[in-house]
Amino acid sequence: MCCKLKSLLIFFSVFLLLFAEQAHAGFTLGGTRLIVTPQDTQMIKVTNHGDTAYAMQAWAETQSGDNPGHALVISPSFAKLAGDSSLNLKVMSLSGGGDMEQLYYLNVQEIPPKAKKGANAIEANQVAFAIRTKIKVFVRPDSIAEERRHAEKAVTVSLSEDGKQLHINNPTPFYFTIDTASLGGNMLPVSKTGLVPPMAKEAIDIGANALVNEEVEINFIDDYGANRLYRYSIQ
């Protein structure tokens, strides 16, 4: 019984230490998305809320996971953050202007410290989780920047030929992100990314019994991460 009680106490001690470690570790970014213009630099703050120093690795990637090259450059790509400290990441686009918005992703990876040598049994059994944060970066040419405000008003919504899908048509040069969509008070299944690319459309299933005479309500996420509600008649 004594051995069982001792093992139980060790288990709960390890659990509490793990919980405490997770409660104190973790990076946060100063935004959920970033807008960058070509040949310009934007800053985003990375904060270590923990008590322990963590290393940080940051990199950019395309939608398919490839290296975007000079289209999006991150600096520094590697750094060490002391506990309760922060740094500013530089996000630069060295691409040409173009006439359409481009989408990339910024990844920020935590790298926890290795367990110290000579640690006691409880400390040696702690597990450190490396958490990666990923946000969207939109590279927006200067030539279209002034057109972005309320560009969602140009969206049209149409019904598919079989009547089972709504097509969210985007005739603009911007990316739109759908947070939620509803028809006749019923929530619709939005894709995981919710993205509607420029000059493209996103299909949303509505089933066979949808009230197509109702307005479609769509919450789009704006440049600042806030929801903006727009209503559309089905064409």
C-alpha positions in Angstrom: 0.0 0.0 0.0 2.9 2.4 0.9 4.5 1.8 -2.5 1.2 2.4 -4.3 0.6 5.6 -2.4 4.2 6.7 -3.2 3.7 6.0 -6.9 0.4 7.8 -6.9 2.0 10.9 -5.3 4.8 10.9 -7.8 2.3 10.6 -10.7 0.2 13.6 -9.4 3.4 15.6 -8.8 4.5 15.0 -12.4 1.1 15.9 -13.6 1.0 19.1 -11.6 4.5 20.1 -12.9 3.5 19.3 -16.4 0.4 21.5 -16.0 2.4 24.3 -14.5 4.9 24.1 -17.3 2.2 24.3 -19.9 0.5 27.2 -18.0 3.7 29.2 -18.1 5.1 28.2 -21.5 3.8 29.6 -24.8 4.5 32.2 -27.4 1.8 34.6 -28.6 1.8 36.8 -31.7 0.6 40.4 -31.8 -2.0 39.6 -34.4 -3.9 36.9 -36.2 -3.0 38.1 -39.7 -0.6 40.6 -41.3 -0.9 42.8 -44.3 2.4 43.6 -46.2 2.9 45.7 -49.3 5.6 44.8 -51.8 9.1 46.3 -51.1 8.0 47.1 -47.6 8.5 45.8 -44.0 5.9 45.1 -41.3 6.6 44.2 -37.7 4.8 41.6 -35.5 5.5 41.1 -31.8 6.3 37.6 -30.4 6.0 37.3 -26.7 7.2 34.6 -24.4 4.8 34.5 -21.4 6.6 31.8 -19.6 9.2 32.0 -16.9 11.8 30.0 -18.8 13.9 31.0 -21.8 12.7 29.4 -25.1 14.3 29.4 -28.5 12.2 30.6 -31.4 12.3 29.6 -35.1 10.3 31.6 -37.6 9.8 31.0 -41.3 7.4 31.7 -44.2 5.7 29.3 -46.6 3.4 29.3 -49.5 -0.1 27.7 -49.4 1.4 24.4 -50.5 4.1 24.5 -47.9 7.0 25.6 -50.1 9.6 28.3 -49.5 8.3 31.6 -50.9 11.8 32.9 -51.5 12.1 36.7 -51.7 8.3 37.0 -51.9 8.2 36.9 -48.1 11.3 37.1 -45.9 11.3 36.7 -42.1 14.0 38.2 -39.8 15.3 37.0 -37.4 14.6 33.4 -38.4 16.0 32.1 -35.2 16.3 33.8 -31.7 16.2 33.1 -28.0 13.5 34.7 -25.9 14.1 35.1 -22.2 11.1 34.5 -19.9 8.5 37.2 -19.9 10.1 39.0 -22.8 9.3 39.8 -26.4 10.8 40.7 -29.8 9.7 42.1 -33.1 9.8 39.9 -36.2 10.4 41.7 -39.4 8.2 40.5 -42.2 9.3 41.8 -45.7 8.1 41.3 -49.2 10.7 41.8 -52.0 8.3 40.8 -54.7 7.0 43.0 -57.5 3.8 44.9 -57.3 1.3 43.0 -59.5 -2.4 43.6 -59.5 -3.6 40.9 -57.2 -3.2 40.0 -53.5 -1.0 37.0 -52.6 -1.3 34.8 -49.6 1.5 33.3 -47.5 1.9 31.9 -44.0 4.1 32.9 -41.1 5.1 30.1 -38.8 6.5 30.7 -35.3 7.8 27.6 -33.6 8.7 27.3 -29.9 11.8 25.3 -29.1 11.8 24.3 -25.3 15.0 24.0 -23.4 16.5 20.5 -22.8 16.1 18.9 -19.4 19.0 19.8 -17.1 21.5 17.1 -16.2 21.3 15.8 -12.7 17.6 16.6 -12.5 15.6 14.7 -9.9 13.2 11.9 -10.9 10.1 14.2 -11.1 11.9 16.8 -13.3 13.4 14.1 -15.5 9.9 12.9 -16.3 8.5 16.2 -17.5 7.6 16.5 -21.1 8.0 19.8 -23.0 5.6 20.4 -25.9 6.8 22.6 -28.8 3.9 24.6 -30.1 3.8 26.2 -33.5 1.7 29.2 -34.3 0.7 29.9 -37.9 -1.0 33.0 -39.3 -1.9 34.4 -42.7 0.2 37.1 -44.4 -1.4 38.9 -47.3 1.0 40.7 -49.7 -1.2 43.5 -51.1 0.1 45.7 -54.0 -0.1 49.4 -53.4 -2.1 49.8 -56.6 -5.2 48.1 -55.1 -4.8 49.0 -51.4 -7.4 51.8 -51.5 -10.0 49.4 -53.0 -9.9 47.0 -50.0 -12.3 48.8 -47.7 -15.7 47.0 -47.8 -14.6 45.1 -50.9 -16.8 42.3 -49.6 -19.8 44.2 -50.9 -18.8 43.2 -54.4 -19.3 39.5 -53.5 -22.3 37.7 -55.1 -24.0 34.5 -54.0 -25.6 32.1 -56.5 -27.2 28.7 -56.3 -25.7 25.7 -57.9 -27.6 23.9 -60.7 -28.6 21.0 -58.4 -29.7 23.5 -55.7 -27.5 21.9 -53.1 -24.7 24.4 -52.9 -24.2 28.1 -52.6 -21.4 29.7 -54.6 -19.7 32.6 -52.9 -18.3 34.5 -55.9 -15.4 36.8 -55.4 -14.8 39.2 -58.3 -12.1 41.3 -56.5 -8.3 41.0 -56.4 -8.4 40.3 -52.6 -8.6 37.2 -50.4 -11.6 37.0 -48.2 -11.9 34.7 -45.1 -15.3 33.5 -44.1 -15.8 32.9 -40.4 -19.5 31.9 -40.4 -22.3 31.7 -42.9 -26.0 31.2 -42.3 -29.1 30.8 -44.4 -32.6 31.2 -43.0 -31.2 31.2 -39.5 -29.4 27.9 -40.1 -25.6 27.8 -39.9 -23.8 26.5 -43.0 -20.7 24.3 -43.0 -17.8 26.5 -43.9 -14.5 25.0 -45.0 -11.6 24.8 -42.5 -9.8 27.8 -44.0 -12.9 29.7 -45.1 -10.8 31.2 -47.9 -12.3 32.7 -51.0 -9.4 33.5 -53.3 -9.3 36.5 -55.7 -11.4 36.1 -58.9 -12.7 32.7 -57.6 -15.5 31.1 -55.7 -16.1 29.0 -52.6 -18.9 26.3 -52.6 -20.9 25.8 -49.4 -23.3 22.8 -49.0 -26.8 23.8 -48.0 -28.6 20.5 -48.5 -31.8 19.8 -50.5 -34.3 21.6 -48.2 -32.6 25.1 -48.0 -34.8 28.2 -47.9 -33.2 29.8 -50.9 -35.6 32.8 -50.7 -33.8 33.9 -47.6 -30.8 36.2 -47.4 -27.4 34.7 -46.8 -25.5 36.2 -43.9 -21.7 35.9 -44.0 -19.3 37.0 -41.3 -16.0 37.8 -43.0 -12.8 38.4 -41.0 -11.3 41.8 -41.8 -7.7 43.0 -41.9 -7.7 43.4 -38.1 -9.1 40.0 -37.2 -12.6 41.3 -36.5 -15.9 40.0 -37.9 -17.8 42.0 -40.4 -21.4 40.9 -41.2 -22.6 41.2 -44.8 -26.0 40.1 -46.2 -26.6 38.9 -49.8 -29.6 37.9 -51.9 -29.2 34.7 -53.8 -28.9 35.3 -57.5 
